[in-house]
Amino acid sequence: MSEKESVEQSMAARGNNRSRRPNSQAFKDFIGTNWGPRSSELPARAEVADYLQARHDLVGEAFKGERLVIPAGGLKVRSNDTDYRFRAHSSFAHMTGLTGELEPDSVVVLEPTEEGSAHTHEAVLYFKPRASRSSEEFYADSRYGEFWVGARPSLEEMEALTGLKVRHIDTLRDSLSKDAGQVSLRVVREADANMTALVDEIRQQVGLPHGNDAQAIDGALQQQLSEIRLKKDAWELREMQKAVDATKEGFEEIIKQLPRATNHPRGERVVEGAFGARAREVGNGLGYDTIAASGNHANTLHWIDNNGEVKNGDLILVDAGIELDSLYTADITRTMPVSGKFTPVQAKVYNAVLDACEAALTVANKPGARFRHVHEAAMEVI
């Protein structure tokens, strides 16, 4: 090919040159053979697995005899061929204990059991296991291929980890369709549009409410899944305390970086970055976008641009939380004097808010307290 022809090569042709699916049989034979042996040792059962049945029971009691579909959700494109990091829907994580990045497109189904069984439902996890290293998926699939995304578990390994019954995702449609006319279906609608479409298709085929007519039916499932998470089990309480401790460490890192922040034109970014680095070191990442609002920016309720200066003499408000690998997060807001010392006026305002906060917490720590009682206690001080 001449230099001119090379320059004028079409964009489509250039894309073909970068294909992830080489046609060479020699390459396929090479890439699919002579890999080292996999470990035959199964993973240890996750600590959270011992708490899953109680969670399933809390949901199942509200929907006896019904099939409940709880998707993990899918990957979302960030730009071009890059996706956002995967985070499973919180209801899926709560029902399975799975919180990593290997579960996109997975689904847990709470199957109704026979009358007289010890539990109202049995959880079945539908999951795409790793493919053989000799398969095209292994090296060519950027969503599931181990050559792209790293080691993936087998069905047996996933069963050992979660303590759940695990089935291949390819069997899901048949499992949802069986006796669908006699068994009602509910789905967490917002978790995965493709899964909601599948459930609606099955319901439509057997004359069950679907689409907009199923909004209330499915909404009741999501409400129940959300409400049972209001009361934490012992494992969750431990994770939440770890998240609080990690977030406290993140704020300590911010304080260390304040002198550097004052010498940077976007000092708020220095603050944000210091906390974010700590979040990645000790956890999964940020629980939400960090608010680092210095000076007048603190008057904006949800300032996340974080592109302003941090000046001595000003206050900086930081609202931030570290999310652990378990997906439990903390939420701490603090206002700090950039110089390390409050002015008299700043101290007066700060202490007034602190007194109101402590009054509110005193009420909040009493069982049965309502939100309005907490608010009223704070406002009485103000």
Helices and strands as residue ranges (DSSP letters): H 3-7, H 11-17, H 25-31, G 47-51, H 52-60, E 67-71, E 77-79, E 82-83, H 90-96, E 107-112, E 121-127, H 136-140, H 146-149, H 155-162, E 165-168, G 169-171, H 172-177, E 185-187, H 193-205, G 211-214, H 215-228, H 234-261, H 267-282, E 285-286, E 291-294, G 295-299, E 315-320, E 322-323, E 332-337, H 344-364, H 371-381
